[in-house]
Every structure is written in structure tokens, then in C-alpha cells.
């Protein structure tokens, strides 16, 4: 088993995906769950901190993680039910979600428990959270844990991945997302996230730059759907990557999670995932990790559902189909 380098905290759920005949297909999902699987597939030792249910869905979620080599912080199941998300794909292939998450297993978590699980991992250097974990109602669990991990010197990664349509108090949700982003060393946002966060600026990149400048993060990654992605550094440098040829997109489920996993895997495998190392990344390193992240997402969108690629597959795509990277 790989030594644990990354701990992830956040939702694990079942996506009930609407089919053309009106049926629903049950698929393992959740942004943080997908990120966890994607990291493991890229050869990164990963610890998943949230509990899973003892129901049928929870057992499936646990087995899939264990099969990928993920370590569970809580092996024993909990009595709460598994979270559900009803998913319909829009005409352009983007997922539209409705969540059922009251009194569910993955929310049965607290900051002291997560901190204890992290403390016994001697090689742990990165912690990740985001998406539904940033709900204001769960701030008491995740924000103290993030504070503690930052104080312990670990690299903190937060994926905004906003879901405003399912948050009852949008203003409180935005405040909590901003609070979490203030604790991050690496921020991931999409162009849609920036709109929901109310960032000003004439372009998504300008909005992302303003968000980065108002934080303590060293790096911000901005995903732009079919237009590629940007990597912005605190010192004002920036890089934009896009595929040289159009992709045969099946759907975009898990694309952002695979992107972030690719970015972190590239940093970790090169020994550049420490706080000081991230702050000191040179131009070549930034281009390399951005290319690996983009290739990871591209391979995912060419599959049905979230099927994260492994390290070798991504490296092969980078060699065979190099992305176009420029300094915007």
C-alpha cells in the first residue's frame, strides 16, 4: 500500500442518473469521493476521512475505495443512510443536480475526529476538501479542521465547486466558502464558481486573479470547461492550457475532480507539494503540472460517468497529445 500523502474530507454519495427511458442508474459519486478515487488511480496514497453507511450503497462506496487502495479513516460503518444526488445531463453534457443529504453518513463527522486521523499519518503532507463540505451548516466540522491542518504545516487545497441551488441560505453559503478559501494554499474554481461567488472583473481570469489576490493562497487553478484551464500564481504569473484538438466529449461528470487529482499528483510525484515548494514553482514546473491536470480531465470526459485515468494513461496522453500552453 502507498504511504498516505493526501487526506480528503467531504461527500460520498450515490448519483441517480436519469436515463432517456425515464429510469435512473445508480453510480458512485460525490466530488470529494471522485477526487479520492482519482488520486489513488494516479498512485497517490490517500486517506478518506468521512464515515460511510452500512447500507447497500455505503458498502459499495467503501468497497470501491478499498479496491483502489484508498485507506478509510473509519472502517466501521455508521447507521445513517448514504447521501443521494439525482442527476440529469443538460443538452451540452453538463450535470444538473438535486441532493438528498439530511442525517446522512458522510456528514457524521467532526473536526477532532478528522484531526486525530490525520495526526497519526507521518507522511501526510496535503489535505483536500470542498464542494458540499463547504455548506454553512457543516462549518463547525470543516473549518476548525482546516485551521488545524494549516497550523500543522500541511498544504491545504480547497475546491470551491459551488452548488448554490441546493443551499437554503445562499449568503451564508458564500461566506463559508470564502472563509474556507482563506485557509487554502491552492484554490480550485470554475468559471461558474466565480459567478456564484460574486467576483467582479471583465473576464473569468480577471475574476480569478482578484479572488487569488484577496486570499493567502499561492496558486489558483481555474477550469473553463471546453476552453481549457488557467493556473495563476500569487506573484502575478499565469498560464492557460487548452487541448490542441477538439475532444470527443461523452459527459463532464468528474472532470474537475480528475483535473485537481492530476494537478496534485504531478506536484506530489515531483516532490513539490510542500507549502514553500508550491510558492517557489518555476515556469517549467507550472506548465508541467497544468498539462498533466488538463490531460487527466480530458481522459475523464471521454468516458461515460466519472472514470478517472491512472498515472500512466495521463503521461501517455501528455506525450501523444500535448496541450497548448501560453502565458495569457
C-alpha positions as a printed Julia matrix, in Angstrom:
328×3 Matrix{Float64}:
   0.0    0.0     0.0
   1.21   3.53   -0.8
   2.22   5.68    2.14
  -0.5    8.21    2.91
   0.31  11.59    1.4
  -3.16  13.13    1.0
  -6.24  13.19    3.24
  -9.6   14.06    1.7
 -12.74  15.18    3.53
 -16.17  15.66    2.02
 -19.15  13.99    0.43
 -19.5   10.43   -0.79
 -22.87   9.74   -2.36
 -24.84   7.87   -4.97
 -25.64   9.66   -8.22
 -29.03   8.56   -9.53
 -28.54   9.47  -13.2
 -31.63   9.98  -15.32
 -31.77   7.82  -18.46
 -33.61   8.6   -21.68
 -36.26   5.97  -20.88
 -37.07   7.53  -17.5
 -35.11   5.06  -15.41
 -32.3    6.07  -13.03
 -28.9    4.43  -12.96
 -27.13   4.37   -9.56
 -23.47   5.4    -9.79
 -20.88   6.01   -7.1
 -20.12   9.71   -6.83
 -19.63  12.93   -4.96
 -16.92  15.47   -5.8
 -14.6   14.62   -2.9
 -15.23  10.89   -3.35
 -14.34  11.2    -7.03
 -11.22  13.18   -6.16
 -10.19  10.48   -3.69
 -10.53   7.73   -6.28
  -8.77   9.84   -8.9
  -5.79  10.47   -6.61
  -5.46   6.77   -5.81
  -5.57   5.87   -9.5
  -2.65   8.21  -10.08
  -0.64   6.32   -7.49
  -1.08   8.71   -4.57
  -1.55   7.22   -1.11
  -4.88   8.69    0.01
  -6.86   8.66    3.27
 -10.63   9.27    3.14
 -11.78  10.82    6.41
 -15.58  10.66    6.3
 -17.63   7.69    7.55
 -19.68   5.57    5.19
 -23.05   3.95    5.72
 -23.68   0.3     6.48
 -26.47   0.27    3.88
 -26.01  -1.33    0.46
 -24.88   1.91   -1.17
 -22.43   2.63    1.62
 -20.88  -0.81    1.3
 -20.46  -0.24   -2.43
 -18.79   3.13   -1.83
 -16.42   1.61    0.71
 -15.53  -1.38   -1.46
 -14.73   0.81   -4.47
 -12.36   2.96   -2.41
 -10.64  -0.04   -0.86
 -10.28  -1.65   -4.28
  -8.41   1.46   -5.46
  -6.07   1.28   -2.46
  -7.64   4.16   -0.53
  -7.36   3.91    3.26
 -10.53   4.61    5.23
 -10.13   6.59    8.43
 -13.25   4.84    9.76
 -13.52   1.25    8.68
 -16.65   0.59   10.73
 -19.9    1.66    9.01
 -22.33   4.12   10.59
 -26.13   3.7    10.81
 -27.01   6.84    8.84
 -28.12   6.38    5.24
 -26.0    7.18    2.19
 -26.36  10.61    0.55
 -28.22  10.69   -2.77
 -28.0   13.02   -5.75
 -30.45  12.94   -8.65
 -28.55  13.89  -11.79
 -29.81  14.86  -15.23
 -27.45  15.87  -18.01
 -28.2   19.09  -19.86
 -28.12  19.28  -23.66
 -24.42  20.23  -23.6
 -23.5   17.33  -21.32
 -23.23  19.21  -18.03
 -24.74  17.58  -14.93
 -27.69  19.2   -13.14
 -28.05  18.02   -9.5
 -30.65  17.71   -6.74
 -29.28  16.45   -3.41
 -30.77  14.48   -0.51
 -28.39  14.95    2.42
 -30.21  15.27    5.71
 -28.92  12.98    8.52
 -26.62  11.08    6.15
 -23.47   9.06    6.75
 -20.8   11.29    5.22
 -21.94  14.24    7.36
 -21.48  12.27   10.6
 -18.02  13.76   11.03
 -16.35  16.23   13.38
 -13.15  18.26   13.44
 -11.46  16.44   16.37
 -12.03  13.05   14.76
 -10.6   14.18   11.42
  -7.64  15.82   13.15
  -6.84  12.64   15.07
  -6.96  10.57   11.9
  -4.53  12.97   10.22
  -2.19  13.21   13.21
  -1.2    9.53   13.07
  -0.14   9.74    9.4
   3.54  10.57    9.49
   3.87  11.19    5.74
   0.7   13.22    5.3
   1.52  16.47    3.5
  -1.72  17.56    1.75
  -5.35  17.85    2.84
  -8.26  18.5     0.46
 -11.89  19.44    0.83
 -14.58  21.42   -0.97
 -17.9   21.08   -2.76
 -20.76  20.08   -0.41
 -18.43  20.08    2.59
 -18.48  23.88    2.3
 -22.16  24.09    3.25
 -22.58  26.64    6.04
 -24.31  24.05    8.23
 -21.1   21.99    8.27
 -18.71  24.85    9.0
 -18.21  23.66   12.57
 -16.74  20.42   11.29
 -14.53  21.51    8.42
 -13.23  25.0     9.22
 -11.59  24.05   12.58
 -10.05  21.02   10.91
  -8.64  23.16    8.1
  -7.24  25.64   10.63
  -5.52  22.77   12.45
  -4.07  21.28    9.26
  -2.72  24.62    8.12
  -1.17  25.17   11.56
   0.43  21.72   11.3
   2.19  22.81    8.11
   0.2   20.72    5.67
  -0.71  22.03    2.24
  -4.41  22.93    2.24
  -6.35  22.51   -1.01
  -9.94  23.75   -1.36
 -12.14  23.15   -4.4
 -14.99  25.67   -4.29
 -17.22  23.6    -6.62
 -20.33  25.53   -5.61
 -23.83  24.02   -5.56
 -25.95  27.13   -4.84
 -29.22  25.6    -6.0
 -29.29  23.23   -3.01
 -28.18  25.65   -0.29
 -31.09  27.18    1.65
 -29.16  30.3     2.74
 -27.07  31.41   -0.21
 -25.47  34.37    1.59
 -24.3   32.16    4.48
 -23.04  29.6     1.99
 -20.98  32.19    0.11
 -19.49  33.48    3.37
 -18.48  29.99    4.42
 -16.91  29.23    1.04
 -14.88  32.43    1.29
 -13.84  31.51    4.85
 -12.61  28.12    3.64
 -10.76  29.66    0.69
  -8.91  31.94    3.13
  -7.31  28.82    4.63
  -6.17  27.38    1.28
  -2.7   27.2    -0.22
  -4.21  26.03   -3.52
  -7.68  27.14   -4.64
  -9.63  25.47   -7.43
 -12.59  27.24   -9.01
 -14.54  27.04  -12.23
 -15.79  29.99  -14.24
 -19.29  29.18  -12.92
 -18.0   29.22   -9.33
 -16.69  32.76   -9.81
 -20.13  33.95  -10.9
 -21.77  32.39   -7.84
 -19.11  33.91   -5.56
 -19.92  37.35   -6.92
 -16.38  38.11   -8.11
 -16.02  41.29  -10.15
 -13.92  41.53  -13.28
 -14.38  41.69  -17.03
 -13.28  38.08  -17.6
 -13.13  34.83  -15.65
  -9.37  35.14  -15.45
  -9.62  38.67  -14.06
 -12.18  37.49  -11.51
  -9.91  34.59  -10.54
  -6.96  36.94  -10.16
  -8.97  39.14   -7.83
 -10.02  36.11   -5.78
  -6.4   34.94   -5.51
  -5.18  38.4    -4.52
  -7.72  38.53   -1.7
  -6.63  35.17   -0.29
  -3.47  33.68    1.24
  -3.17  31.03   -1.45
  -0.01  30.55   -3.51
  -1.83  29.12   -6.54
  -5.3   29.23   -8.06
  -6.47  26.86  -10.78
  -9.4   27.97  -12.92
 -11.26  25.47  -15.08
 -13.06  26.8   -18.14
 -14.9   23.77  -19.49
 -14.16  23.16  -23.14
 -11.95  26.27  -23.24
  -9.3   24.63  -21.04
  -7.88  25.87  -17.75
  -5.65  28.51  -16.19
  -3.05  28.33  -13.45
  -2.42  31.61  -11.63
   0.43  32.28   -9.2
   0.4   34.77   -6.38
   3.3   36.73   -7.9
   1.2   37.59  -10.97
   2.39  34.87  -13.34
  -0.21  32.9   -15.24
  -0.57  30.1   -17.75
  -3.51  28.99  -19.88
  -3.83  25.47  -21.32
  -6.22  24.03  -23.87
  -6.37  20.92  -26.0
  -4.81  21.23  -29.44
  -7.66  19.23  -31.0
 -11.38  19.05  -30.1
 -12.31  16.24  -27.71
 -14.96  13.6   -28.23
 -16.81  14.52  -25.03
 -19.21  11.89  -23.63
 -20.06  13.77  -20.44
 -18.28  16.02  -17.95
 -19.06  14.14  -14.72
 -15.92  14.09  -12.58
 -13.84  16.22  -14.96
 -12.95  18.85  -12.37
 -12.15  16.21   -9.77
  -9.86  14.39  -12.2
  -8.23  17.73  -13.09
  -7.44  18.51   -9.45
  -6.19  14.98   -8.82
  -3.87  15.3   -11.8
  -2.5   18.61  -10.57
  -1.82  17.26   -7.08
  -0.36  14.0    -8.37
   2.07  15.93  -10.55
   3.14  18.08   -7.59
   3.47  15.14   -5.2
   5.37  12.88   -7.58
   7.9   15.64   -8.22
   8.29  16.43   -4.51
   6.81  19.91   -4.93
   3.7   19.65   -2.76
   5.04  21.45    0.3
   3.94  24.99    1.09
   7.35  26.52    0.36
   7.8   24.4    -2.77
   4.43  25.47   -4.17
   5.29  29.1    -3.55
   8.58  28.65   -5.43
   7.37  26.77   -8.52
   9.19  27.86  -11.67
   7.7   28.31  -15.13
   8.57  24.82  -16.34
   7.03  23.17  -13.27
   3.82  25.17  -13.59
   3.47  24.24  -17.25
   4.13  20.58  -16.44
   1.55  20.28  -13.67
  -1.05  22.2   -15.67
  -0.53  19.93  -18.67
  -0.9   16.83  -16.5
  -4.07  18.2   -14.88
  -5.66  19.06  -18.22
  -4.85  15.64  -19.67
  -6.38  13.99  -16.59
  -9.65  15.88  -17.13
  -9.66  15.24  -20.88
  -9.35  11.5   -20.44
 -12.24  11.58  -17.95
 -14.67  13.46  -20.21
 -14.13  10.95  -22.99
 -15.65   8.26  -20.74
 -19.23   7.81  -19.59
 -19.52   8.79  -15.94
 -16.56   9.52  -13.69
 -13.76   7.18  -14.8
 -10.53   8.83  -13.62
  -7.39   7.83  -15.54
  -4.27   6.35  -13.98
  -0.83   7.99  -13.97
   0.49   6.08  -16.96
  -2.55   6.89  -19.09
  -2.19  10.6   -18.34
   1.54  10.63  -19.05
   0.91   8.89  -22.36
  -1.71  11.47  -23.34
   0.66  14.31  -22.44
   3.25  12.75  -24.76
   0.88  11.88  -27.6
  -1.47  14.9   -27.48
   0.37  17.78  -25.83
  -1.77  20.69  -24.71
  -1.29  24.23  -25.99
   0.02  26.28  -23.07
   0.58  30.01  -23.19
   1.12  32.86  -20.79
  -2.04  34.95  -21.11
